Every structure is written in structure tokens, then in C-alpha cells.
């Protein structure tokens, strides 16, 4: 799976949690939670949604590394590549 496919899945997952988000306006290099105003529960649901869709374990210890959309995509790419 390439970066574009992972990004599409991540944005789709985000839209399912925050339907008001304009995904085409998101910056990949800026903190995602600040751009879409996600609270901690929404953020957890986003990460759980990615886990369900991609069958990738995202340990709680890694949550702090996932700040920007680019961070999320790169992290998932590495996880999927290693699997």
C-alpha cells in the first residue's frame, strides 16, 4: 500500500469521526488535532478506526509520535511494510 492510499484511508477515517472536516484544506505538516479540533476521545477513535481498517496495531506508547497527518501516514507505511 502506498502513501496516497494510506492518506486516503486516514482522511476517510477522520471524516467518519469529524464529518465537518474539509480534508482538502488539511496541511500534512501541521498538528492534525489542532487543524480539526479533535478532543482526546475523537483522536482515540481516529486511531482505533485506522487500526480496524488497516489491521495495524498502534500501541498507546506510539500515540505521542502521531502529531501531523504526515506522521500518521509515515508511521502506518512503516507498520504495513514491516507486516
One Martini backbone bead per residue (centre of mass of N, CA, C, O) as a GRO file, in nm:
protein
   83
    1UNK     BB    1   0.097   0.036   0.023
    2UNK     BB    2   0.063   0.363  -0.030
    3UNK     BB    3   0.054   0.685   0.070
    4UNK     BB    4  -0.212   0.763  -0.074
    5UNK     BB    5  -0.384   0.533   0.041
    6UNK     BB    6  -0.340   0.597   0.338
    7UNK     BB    7  -0.443   0.887   0.330
    8UNK     BB    8  -0.730   0.816   0.240
    9UNK     BB    9  -0.799   0.644   0.487
   10UNK     BB   10  -0.742   0.857   0.701
   11UNK     BB   11  -0.950   1.067   0.595
   12UNK     BB   12  -1.196   0.883   0.611
   13UNK     BB   13  -1.176   0.835   0.914
   14UNK     BB   14  -1.196   1.129   0.996
   15UNK     BB   15  -1.480   1.182   0.866
   16UNK     BB   16  -1.630   0.973   1.053
   17UNK     BB   17  -1.570   1.162   1.312
   18UNK     BB   18  -1.543   1.450   1.128
   19UNK     BB   19  -1.759   1.562   0.891
   20UNK     BB   20  -1.668   1.879   0.883
   21UNK     BB   21  -1.416   1.817   0.744
   22UNK     BB   22  -1.174   1.963   0.523
   23UNK     BB   23  -0.945   1.770   0.371
   24UNK     BB   24  -0.828   1.973   0.144
   25UNK     BB   25  -0.718   2.180   0.391
   26UNK     BB   26  -0.506   2.003   0.492
   27UNK     BB   27  -0.199   1.979   0.662
   28UNK     BB   28   0.065   1.752   0.683
   29UNK     BB   29   0.266   1.957   0.879
   30UNK     BB   30   0.034   1.980   1.088
   31UNK     BB   31  -0.142   1.959   1.354
   32UNK     BB   32  -0.425   1.776   1.344
   33UNK     BB   33  -0.589   1.844   1.601
   34UNK     BB   34  -0.588   2.155   1.546
   35UNK     BB   35  -0.728   2.156   1.262
   36UNK     BB   36  -0.996   1.968   1.380
   37UNK     BB   37  -1.068   1.969   1.682
   38UNK     BB   38  -0.971   1.723   1.862
   39UNK     BB   39  -1.031   1.522   2.098
   40UNK     BB   40  -0.924   1.254   2.272
   41UNK     BB   41  -1.157   1.068   2.179
   42UNK     BB   42  -1.140   1.121   1.876
   43UNK     BB   43  -0.846   1.033   1.846
   44UNK     BB   44  -0.888   0.746   1.937
   45UNK     BB   45  -1.099   0.675   1.718
   46UNK     BB   46  -0.908   0.721   1.484
   47UNK     BB   47  -0.696   0.505   1.561
   48UNK     BB   48  -0.899   0.269   1.572
   49UNK     BB   49  -0.991   0.296   1.279
   50UNK     BB   50  -0.717   0.230   1.156
   51UNK     BB   51  -0.689  -0.045   1.281
   52UNK     BB   52  -0.941  -0.170   1.147
   53UNK     BB   53  -0.876  -0.106   0.841
   54UNK     BB   54  -0.545  -0.205   0.855
   55UNK     BB   55  -0.446  -0.403   1.077
   56UNK     BB   56  -0.296  -0.203   1.293
   57UNK     BB   57  -0.089  -0.162   1.547
   58UNK     BB   58  -0.134   0.103   1.807
   59UNK     BB   59   0.039   0.190   2.047
   60UNK     BB   60   0.019   0.406   2.305
   61UNK     BB   61   0.328   0.482   2.295
   62UNK     BB   62   0.283   0.615   1.987
   63UNK     BB   63   0.087   0.862   1.997
   64UNK     BB   64   0.300   1.103   2.031
   65UNK     BB   65   0.410   1.066   1.722
   66UNK     BB   66   0.108   1.149   1.622
   67UNK     BB   67   0.056   1.465   1.481
   68UNK     BB   68   0.058   1.445   1.184
   69UNK     BB   69  -0.038   1.328   0.888
   70UNK     BB   70   0.246   1.242   0.805
   71UNK     BB   71   0.301   1.071   1.056
   72UNK     BB   72   0.075   0.868   1.011
   73UNK     BB   73   0.155   0.768   0.732
   74UNK     BB   74   0.447   0.681   0.796
   75UNK     BB   75   0.379   0.485   1.020
   76UNK     BB   76   0.192   0.298   0.855
   77UNK     BB   77   0.394   0.224   0.638
   78UNK     BB   78   0.591   0.080   0.826
   79UNK     BB   79   0.391  -0.126   0.943
   80UNK     BB   80   0.306  -0.252   0.667
   81UNK     BB   81   0.598  -0.327   0.571
   82UNK     BB   82   0.658  -0.517   0.823
   83UNK     BB   83   0.404  -0.718   0.762
   0.00000   0.00000   0.00000
